[in-house]
Each structure stands twice: as structure tokens, then as C-alpha cells.
Amino acid sequence: MDEEVECTMCEFKCFTDQQLKSHIMRKHTEKVDHPFKCSQCEYSTVEKAALEKHIKIVHKMERSFKCEICGFRYSLIY
């Protein structure tokens, strides 16, 4: 098993420096420094993909997943 890498700002642990860097960007970057901002609400993030997912789920109300039993469509909340 690989050695764990720990965040110095919280109790988060992971196995790679890249995972730690991503965690720090998402969880410990001040909101004013988020480069990706929603044009329809106050949401902002450090990841372009997260903004695209937000717009798709919150503003376009797209539901990507379908229950195999009843057909109900839903989205995963992040």
C-alpha cells in the first residue's frame, strides 16, 4: 500500500500529490479566487467541469440517470 499524503489544513488524506493538489484547490481556495463563475447565480468553482455540471443540473434541469425499475430520471447531487 502506498503512503498517504495528508492535507495540512484539514483531516483529508489521499495517496497522490495530484489528488492533494485537487483537494486543496476545491476545498481551500477562497471563493473570490474561483476562476469559473456561473452567469445565472452566485456559484463559482476552480474546475470548469464542475461549473458545466452545475449549469446542466441546476439551471437546465437535466437528469442524466434513469431508474431501471420505474423509469424515474434523476441527477446525482454533488
PEPE-V857540 format. One record per residue. N is the residue number from 1. RES is the residue in one small letter. PHI is phi in degrees with one decimal (NA if undefined). Layout:
BEGIN
N/RES/PHI, N/RES/PHI
END
This chain:
BEGIN
1/m/NA, 2/d/-70.1, 3/e/-77.7, 4/e/-76.5, 5/v/-107.3, 6/e/-114.2, 7/c/-75.7, 8/t/-83.9, 9/m/-106.0, 10/c/-157.1, 11/e/-90.2, 12/f/-63.1, 13/k/-133.4, 14/c/-151.5, 15/f/-112.6, 16/t/-132.2, 17/d/-63.5, 18/q/-65.3, 19/q/-62.7, 20/l/-65.1, 21/k/-60.6, 22/s/-63.8, 23/h/-58.7, 24/i/-62.6, 25/m/-61.9, 26/r/-73.4, 27/k/-101.4, 28/h/-122.9, 29/t/-95.1, 30/e/-59.4, 31/k/-55.9, 32/v/-65.7, 33/d/-94.8, 34/h/-69.5, 35/p/-78.5, 36/f/-109.1, 37/k/-119.6, 38/c/-72.6, 39/s/-83.9, 40/q/-110.0, 41/c/-157.4, 42/e/-85.2, 43/y/-62.6, 44/s/-147.9, 45/t/-155.6, 46/v/-96.7, 47/e/-119.9, 48/k/-59.6, 49/a/-62.2, 50/a/-66.5, 51/l/-65.4, 52/e/-61.5, 53/k/-64.9, 54/h/-57.3, 55/i/-61.8, 56/k/-61.6, 57/i/-82.2, 58/v/-81.4, 59/h/-96.6, 60/k/-94.4, 61/m/55.5, 62/e/-77.1, 63/r/-118.6, 64/s/-84.4, 65/f/-114.9, 66/k/-129.6, 67/c/-67.6, 68/e/-69.4, 69/i/-89.8, 70/c/-108.4, 71/g/86.3, 72/f/-60.7, 73/r/-100.8, 74/y/-150.6, 75/s/-122.4, 76/l/-82.1, 77/i/-85.6, 78/y/-103.3
END
